[in-house]
């Protein structure tokens, strides 16, 4: 599990100017109508107090905050919305206020965005001391401190992008739900605005999400590396409470460790026990429990092909120059695309007695590369700049460019076979055959692909699959959902229409042909089922 050690170790937190103590004292003077205690004091528990002190205590010699970004990853029910609402008021009219300042909270959708606003409004509207100075406007989701012309406003990522504003504080809520181009554009607008003035603050408050090719994972992964000590960045304060996949999710000790509020009565322990009982019998309930209640960052697919943590064990580099120099036998799998998909060419080499090394090449139309990135919510332009994807002229993949690249691969490596699904590849396959290149048909029906998927799964799970950590290939594997027939045969399909799995499909083809090429056993020979039951299309 991953928890910040300093939360409970009693270590001293630097506070040279007393600003940490000042913030804690001011927050303790707030009231919260949901607290049944006499006087309804705002409940700032010790773990929350430590966060506030670490956020506002450490200062540069000029008095500015050392911390410019707080990444708060907490399971549901740990009152992160209440804490963020209190911090909003601290910056709006408390001691961290700036005359004319702007505090912005943002969420994925309008209703989600209003949750933090409503929490802050609840605190204000039930405290005459605050109402004397603050004006709450429900219809604009804003609160104004008129005396100093400072303002707080809640916005949604699916609404108007907040360009042109200069916020001093930005609070992003449930970043894992910020999907598509709208979420990324809003994030870029808010994040870039924070460089306009000094002493700004970004607070990212979220639960765990799915997949790794998304905005939330990029932000959280960086914070995790800071918390582990892999990156030295005093300006980022990571507060990551998360179980990991290898942890015993049924352990109540784990529940308490990753839910810092549980020792103070929230989230409800009895409810956790009930959810855990259901999770034992239901995989769907288990995934929900892991993600939302224990903060386990899950694979993208709800029905994954393999555990991506196991897949990641094969991220050791593939030395193409060595494979070329030794002319190691090579097999290619080619998955040509429709207009919306990627085209993938994957090379597979035998690696040791029963392992495989693979390397992919991806192709995408050059036109509308940014629009495709917005649609699929992945950084196609950045991948192209890094040489991880090959843009081809026009608005569809130019198969001639793919053919040329296959010729280059064949000229460079000892290619024994080039496996194509003939559905879109008939002309390309015939062209390469006419040139004497070893092109073969490999249809993507159950008879062919189920054994190929089994061979690939065997290699990955057995730790015999080396892929070099190629990010697009990983994304493709993370998108794979599986369909299983009554005989236990498995096939790839997309979890969602925008998911791309072309590299995984081409990889299965290449690995299967490499296995058959070395053993002399066709992949058809390992298919379990009645051939008459399955389509060859």
C-alpha positions in Angstrom: 0.0 0.0 0.0 1.0 3.6 -0.5 0.5 6.1 2.4 2.4 9.2 3.4 4.5 8.3 6.4 4.6 11.9 7.8 0.8 11.9 8.4 1.1 9.9 11.6 4.7 9.9 12.5 4.6 13.1 14.6 7.6 14.6 12.7 8.1 18.4 12.9 6.6 20.4 10.0 8.6 23.6 9.3 6.5 26.8 9.9 9.0 29.7 10.0 6.4 32.4 9.7 3.6 30.7 11.6 1.4 30.5 8.5 0.6 26.8 9.0 -0.6 27.5 12.6 -2.5 30.5 11.3 -4.3 28.4 8.7 -5.2 25.6 11.2 -6.5 28.1 13.8 -8.7 29.9 11.2 -10.2 26.6 9.9 -11.0 25.5 13.4 -13.1 28.6 13.9 -15.4 27.5 11.0 -18.7 25.8 11.7 -20.3 22.9 9.8 -24.0 22.3 10.3 -23.6 18.5 9.7 -21.4 18.1 12.8 -23.8 17.1 15.6 -21.3 18.3 18.3 -22.3 21.3 20.3 -21.8 24.5 18.4 -21.3 22.5 15.1 -17.5 23.1 14.9 -15.8 22.3 11.6 -14.2 18.8 12.2 -10.5 19.1 11.4 -9.0 15.7 12.4 -5.3 15.2 13.1 -4.5 13.7 9.7 -6.2 16.7 8.0 -4.5 19.2 10.2 -1.1 17.6 9.2 -2.0 18.2 5.6 -2.9 21.8 6.2 0.4 22.4 8.1 2.5 20.8 5.4 0.7 22.9 2.8 0.9 26.3 4.4 3.8 26.0 6.9 6.9 25.6 4.8 7.9 28.9 3.2 10.6 30.4 1.0 12.6 33.3 2.5 10.3 35.8 0.9 7.3 34.3 2.5 5.8 32.5 -0.5 4.6 28.9 -0.2 7.1 26.2 -1.0 4.1 23.9 -2.1 2.5 24.9 -5.3 0.6 21.7 -6.0 -1.3 19.4 -3.6 -2.3 16.0 -5.0 -4.8 14.5 -2.7 -5.7 10.9 -3.6 -8.3 9.5 -1.1 -10.9 6.8 -1.3 -14.5 7.9 -1.3 -16.0 8.9 2.1 -12.9 10.5 3.5 -14.5 14.0 3.3 -12.1 15.5 0.8 -14.9 17.7 -0.5 -15.4 19.2 3.0 -11.6 19.8 3.4 -11.5 21.5 -0.1 -14.5 23.7 0.7 -12.8 24.9 3.9 -9.5 25.6 2.0 -11.6 27.5 -0.6 -12.9 29.8 2.2 -9.4 30.1 3.6 -8.3 31.6 0.3 -11.5 33.6 -0.3 -11.7 35.5 3.0 -9.3 33.8 5.4 -5.7 34.6 6.0 -4.6 33.3 2.6 -6.9 35.7 0.8 -5.5 38.0 -1.9 -7.4 41.2 -2.7 -9.1 40.8 -6.1 -8.2 37.1 -6.1 -10.0 34.3 -7.9 -10.5 30.8 -6.6 -11.7 28.3 -9.1 -13.0 24.8 -8.5 -13.5 22.5 -11.5 -15.1 19.1 -12.1 -15.9 16.9 -15.0 -19.6 17.9 -15.3 -21.9 20.6 -14.0 -23.5 18.6 -11.2 -20.1 17.4 -10.0 -18.8 20.9 -10.1 -21.6 22.1 -7.9 -20.8 19.6 -5.1 -17.9 21.6 -3.8 -19.7 24.9 -4.3 -22.7 23.5 -2.3 -20.4 22.3 0.5 -18.8 25.8 0.7 -22.2 27.5 0.5 -23.5 25.2 3.3 -20.7 26.4 5.6 -21.3 30.1 4.7 -25.1 30.1 4.9 -25.1 28.6 8.4 -22.6 31.0 9.9 -23.7 34.6 10.3 -20.1 35.7 10.7 -19.4 34.6 7.2 -22.7 35.8 5.7 -22.0 39.3 6.9 -19.1 39.5 4.4 -19.8 36.8 1.7 -22.4 36.9 -1.0 -23.6 33.5 -2.3 -25.0 33.3 -5.8 -26.5 29.9 -6.5 -27.4 30.6 -10.2 -23.8 31.4 -11.1 -22.2 28.9 -8.6 -20.1 31.6 -7.1 -19.3 33.2 -3.7 -18.0 36.8 -3.5 -16.1 38.6 -0.8 -17.2 42.1 -1.8 -15.0 44.0 0.6 -11.8 42.9 -1.1 -13.3 42.0 -4.5 -12.2 38.4 -4.3 -14.4 35.6 -5.8 -14.9 31.9 -5.9 -16.5 30.2 -8.8 -17.3 26.5 -9.7 -16.9 25.5 -13.4 -17.4 22.2 -15.3 -15.0 20.6 -17.7 -17.9 20.0 -20.1 -18.8 23.7 -20.1 -17.2 26.8 -21.3 -13.4 26.6 -21.2 -12.0 29.2 -18.7 -9.5 31.0 -20.9 -8.5 34.6 -20.1 -9.0 34.3 -16.3 -6.2 34.6 -13.7 -6.9 32.3 -10.8 -4.8 32.3 -7.7 -6.1 28.9 -6.6 -7.5 26.1 -8.7 -9.1 23.0 -7.1 -9.8 20.1 -9.5 -12.4 17.6 -8.3 -12.4 13.9 -9.3 -9.8 14.3 -12.0 -10.2 10.6 -13.0 -13.6 11.5 -14.5 -12.2 14.3 -16.8 -12.4 12.5 -20.1 -12.0 13.5 -23.7 -10.9 16.8 -25.3 -13.2 18.9 -23.1 -11.5 17.8 -19.9 -8.0 18.1 -21.2 -8.7 21.6 -22.6 -10.2 22.8 -19.4 -7.2 21.4 -17.5 -4.7 23.1 -19.8 -6.5 26.4 -19.5 -6.5 26.3 -15.7 -3.0 24.9 -15.3 -1.5 27.4 -17.7 -3.2 30.3 -16.0 -1.5 29.6 -12.7 1.8 30.9 -14.1 0.5 34.4 -14.6 0.9 35.5 -11.0 3.2 34.4 -8.1 2.3 32.1 -5.1 -0.5 30.2 -6.9 -1.8 26.9 -5.8 -3.3 23.8 -7.6 -5.2 21.3 -5.5 -6.0 18.0 -7.2 -8.5 16.0 -5.2 -9.6 12.7 -6.6 -10.2 9.0 -6.1 -8.5 6.4 -8.2 -9.3 5.9 -11.9 -8.6 3.4 -14.7 -5.9 3.1 -17.3 -2.7 5.0 -17.7 -3.1 7.0 -20.9 -5.2 9.8 -19.3 -4.8 13.1 -17.6 -5.5 11.9 -14.1 -2.9 9.1 -14.2 -0.2 11.4 -15.5 -0.8 13.7 -12.6 -1.2 11.0 -9.9 1.7 8.9 -11.2 4.1 11.9 -10.9 2.8 12.6 -7.3 3.3 8.9 -6.4 6.9 9.1 -7.6 7.4 12.2 -5.4 5.9 10.4 -2.4 8.1 7.4 -2.9 11.2 9.6 -3.1 11.9 8.8 -6.8 11.5 12.5 -7.7 12.7 15.4 -5.7 10.1 18.1 -6.0 9.4 20.2 -2.9 6.7 22.2 -4.8 4.5 19.1 -5.1 2.9 17.8 -1.9 1.6 14.2 -2.6 -1.0 12.9 -0.2 -1.6 9.5 -1.7 -3.6 6.9 0.2 -4.0 3.8 -2.0 -3.9 0.1 -1.7 -2.0 -1.9 -4.3 -3.1 -4.9 -6.3 -1.0 -7.4 -4.3 -2.5 -6.2 -1.0 -5.2 -8.3 0.8 -8.2 -6.2 0.0 -10.3 -8.1 2.6 -8.0 -7.0 5.5 -9.6 -4.4 7.8 -6.1 -3.2 8.8 -5.6 -2.2 5.1 -9.0 -0.5 5.1 -8.0 1.7 8.1 -4.5 2.4 6.6 -5.8 3.7 3.3 -8.9 5.5 4.7 -7.4 8.0 7.2 -10.8 9.1 8.3 -12.0 5.6 9.3 -10.3 6.0 12.7 -12.6 9.0 13.3 -15.8 7.4 12.1 -15.8 7.9 8.4 -16.2 6.1 6.0 -18.5 3.7 7.8 -16.8 0.5 8.8 -20.0 -1.6 8.8 -20.7 -0.5 5.2 -17.2 -1.5 4.2 -17.8 -5.0 5.7 -21.0 -5.3 3.7 -19.4 -4.2 0.5 -16.5 -6.6 1.1 -18.9 -9.6 1.5 -20.6 -8.7 -1.8 -17.2 -8.3 -3.5 -16.2 -11.8 -2.6 -19.0 -13.2 -4.8 -19.1 -10.6 -7.5 -16.1 -9.5 -9.7 -17.9 -6.3 -10.7 -18.5 -5.4 -7.0 -14.9 -6.3 -6.2 -13.5 -3.9 -8.9 -15.8 -1.1 -7.6 -14.6 -1.8 -4.0 -11.0 -1.8 -5.1 -11.2 1.4 -7.1 -13.5 3.6 -5.0 -13.1 2.3 -1.5 -9.4 1.2 -1.5 -8.1 3.6 -4.2 -6.5 0.8 -6.4 -5.8 2.3 -9.8 -7.2 -0.3 -12.1 -6.6 -1.5 -15.7 -8.6 0.4 -18.3 -10.7 -2.6 -19.4 -13.5 -3.9 -17.2 -12.8 -7.4 -18.6 -9.0 -7.3 -19.0 -6.9 -9.7 -21.0 -4.1 -9.8 -18.5 -3.2 -8.0 -15.3 -1.2 -4.9 -16.6 1.1 -5.2 -13.6 2.2 -8.6 -15.0 2.4 -7.1 -18.5 4.7 -4.4 -17.2 7.2 -6.9 -16.0 8.3 -7.4 -19.6 9.3 -3.7 -20.2 13.0 -4.6 -20.7 14.4 -3.0 -23.8 14.4 -4.8 -27.2 17.7 -4.3 -28.9 16.8 -3.9 -32.6 20.4 -3.4 -33.7 21.5 -6.6 -32.1 18.6 -8.5 -33.7 19.5 -7.1 -37.0 23.2 -7.8 -36.7 22.5 -11.5 -35.7 19.7 -11.8 -38.3 17.5 -13.6 -35.8 14.4 -15.0 -37.5 11.5 -12.6 -37.3 7.7 -12.8 -37.9 5.4 -9.9 -38.6 1.7 -9.4 -37.7 -0.1 -6.7 -39.5 -3.4 -5.2 -38.6 -4.5 -2.7 -41.2 -7.1 -0.2 -40.0 -10.4 1.3 -41.0 -10.6 5.1 -41.0 -10.9 5.4 -37.2 -8.4 2.8 -36.0 -4.6 2.6 -35.9 -2.6 0.5 -38.3 -0.1 -1.7 -36.5 2.9 -3.8 -37.7 4.4 -5.9 -34.9 7.6 -7.9 -35.2 8.2 -10.9 -33.0 11.4 -12.8 -32.4 11.9 -16.0 -30.3 13.6 -14.9 -27.0 15.3 -17.9 -25.4 13.8 -21.3 -25.5 10.1 -20.4 -25.1 9.9 -16.6 -24.9 9.2 -13.8 -27.3 10.5 -10.2 -27.9 8.3 -7.8 -29.8 8.5 -4.4 -31.4 5.6 -2.4 -32.9 5.3 0.3 -35.5 2.1 2.3 -35.5 0.5 4.4 -38.4 -2.1 7.1 -38.2 -3.4 9.6 -40.8 -1.6 12.9 -40.6 -4.7 15.0 -41.2 -6.7 15.8 -38.1 -4.2 14.3 -35.8 -5.2 16.7 -33.0 -8.9 15.9 -33.6 -8.2 12.2 -33.3 -6.3 12.8 -30.1 -9.3 14.7 -28.7 -11.6 11.8 -29.7 -9.5 9.0 -28.2 -8.2 11.1 -25.3 -4.5 10.1 -26.0 -1.6 12.3 -27.1 -1.2 11.3 -30.8 0.7 14.5 -31.7 3.2 14.0 -28.9 3.6 10.4 -29.9 4.2 11.5 -33.5 6.8 14.0 -32.3 8.6 11.3 -30.3 8.6 8.9 -33.3 6.3 6.4 -31.6 3.7 6.8 -34.3 4.2 7.3 -38.1 1.7 9.8 -39.6 0.8 9.1 -43.2 -0.4 11.7 -45.7 -4.1 12.3 -46.0 -7.1 11.6 -43.7 -7.0 7.8 -43.9 -4.0 5.5 -43.4 -2.0 5.4 -46.6 -1.4 1.6 -47.1 1.3 2.4 -49.6 3.3 4.0 -46.8 2.7 0.9 -44.7 3.9 -1.3 -47.5 7.0 0.8 -47.9 7.8 0.4 -44.2 7.2 -3.4 -44.3 9.7 -3.5 -47.2 12.2 -1.6 -45.0 11.7 -4.0 -42.1 12.2 -7.0 -44.5 15.4 -5.4 -45.8 16.7 -5.0 -42.3 15.6 -8.1 -40.5 15.4 -11.8 -41.2 11.6 -11.9 -41.8 10.2 -15.4 -42.3 6.5 -14.4 -42.6 4.2 -11.4 -42.8 0.8 -12.3 -41.5 -2.2 -10.3 -42.7 -5.9 -10.5 -42.1 -7.1 -10.4 -45.7 -10.2 -8.4 -44.8 -8.6 -5.0 -45.6 -5.2 -6.3 -46.9 -6.0 -8.2 -50.1 -4.3 -5.7 -52.4 -1.3 -5.1 -50.0 -0.9 -8.9 -49.5 -0.9 -9.6 -53.3 1.5 -6.7 -54.0 4.1 -8.0 -51.5 3.6 -11.6 -52.7 4.3 -10.5 -56.3 7.6 -8.9 -55.0 8.6 -12.3 -53.5 8.0 -11.2 -49.8 6.7 -14.0 -47.5 3.1 -12.6 -47.0 0.5 -15.0 -45.6 -3.1 -14.9 -44.7 -4.2 -15.1 -41.1 -7.9 -14.6 -40.7 -9.1 -13.0 -37.5 -11.9 -15.5 -36.7 -12.1 -17.8 -33.7 -10.3 -20.7 -35.4 -7.1 -18.6 -35.9 -7.1 -16.0 -33.2 -8.2 -18.0 -30.2 -5.0 -20.1 -30.2 -3.0 -17.0 -31.0 -4.5 -15.2 -27.9 -3.8 -18.3 -25.8 -0.1 -18.4 -26.9 0.3 -14.7 -26.2 -1.4 -15.0 -22.8 0.9 -18.0 -21.9 4.0 -15.9 -22.7 2.9 -12.8 -20.8 1.7 -14.6 -17.7 4.8 -16.8 -17.7 7.1 -13.8 -17.8 8.4 -14.7 -21.3 7.2 -11.6 -23.2 9.6 -8.7 -23.7 8.1 -5.5 -25.2 10.3 -2.6 -24.2 7.5 -0.7 -22.5 6.3 0.9 -25.7 3.5 3.3 -24.5 1.1 2.8 -27.5 1.4 -0.9 -27.3 0.7 -0.8 -23.6 -2.3 1.4 -24.2 -3.6 -1.1 -26.8 -3.3 -4.0 -24.4 -4.9 -2.0 -21.6 -7.9 -1.4 -23.9 -8.4 -5.1 -24.6 -11.6 -6.7 -23.3 -12.0 -10.5 -23.8 -14.8 -12.6 -25.0 -14.8 -16.3 -23.8 -16.7 -19.1 -25.5 -18.1 -22.2 -23.9 -14.9 -24.1 -24.5 -12.8 -21.5 -22.8 -11.3 -20.0 -26.0 -10.7 -16.2 -25.7 -10.9 -13.4 -28.3 -10.0 -9.8 -28.2 -12.6 -7.0 -28.6 -12.8 -3.3 -27.7 -14.2 -2.3 -24.3 -15.5 0.9 -25.9 -15.9 2.2 -29.4 -13.0 4.7 -29.1 -10.6 2.1 -27.7 -7.8 1.0 -30.0 -6.5 -2.6 -29.7 -4.8 -2.9 -33.1 -1.3 -3.3 -31.7 -2.4 -6.1 -29.4 -4.1 -7.9 -32.3 -1.0 -7.6 -34.5 1.1 -8.8 -31.5 -1.0 -11.9 -31.1 -0.7 -12.7 -34.8 3.1 -12.2 -34.8 3.7 -14.3 -31.6 1.5 -17.1 -32.9 3.3 -17.2 -36.2 6.7 -17.1 -34.4 5.6 -20.0 -32.2 4.3 -22.0 -35.2 7.4 -21.2 -37.3 9.8 -22.6 -34.7 7.8 -25.7 -33.7 6.2 -26.5 -37.0 2.8 -26.7 -35.3 0.1 -24.5 -36.8 -2.0 -22.4 -34.4 -5.0 -24.1 -35.8 -3.8 -27.4 -34.2 -4.3 -25.9 -30.7 -7.9 -24.7 -31.2 -10.4 -26.3 -28.8 -13.8 -26.7 -30.3 -15.8 -27.9 -33.3 -14.4 -26.2 -36.4 -17.9 -26.4 -38.0 -19.2 -24.1 -35.3 -17.0 -21.1 -36.2 -16.9 -18.6 -38.9 -13.6 -18.2 -40.9 -14.4 -14.5 -41.6 
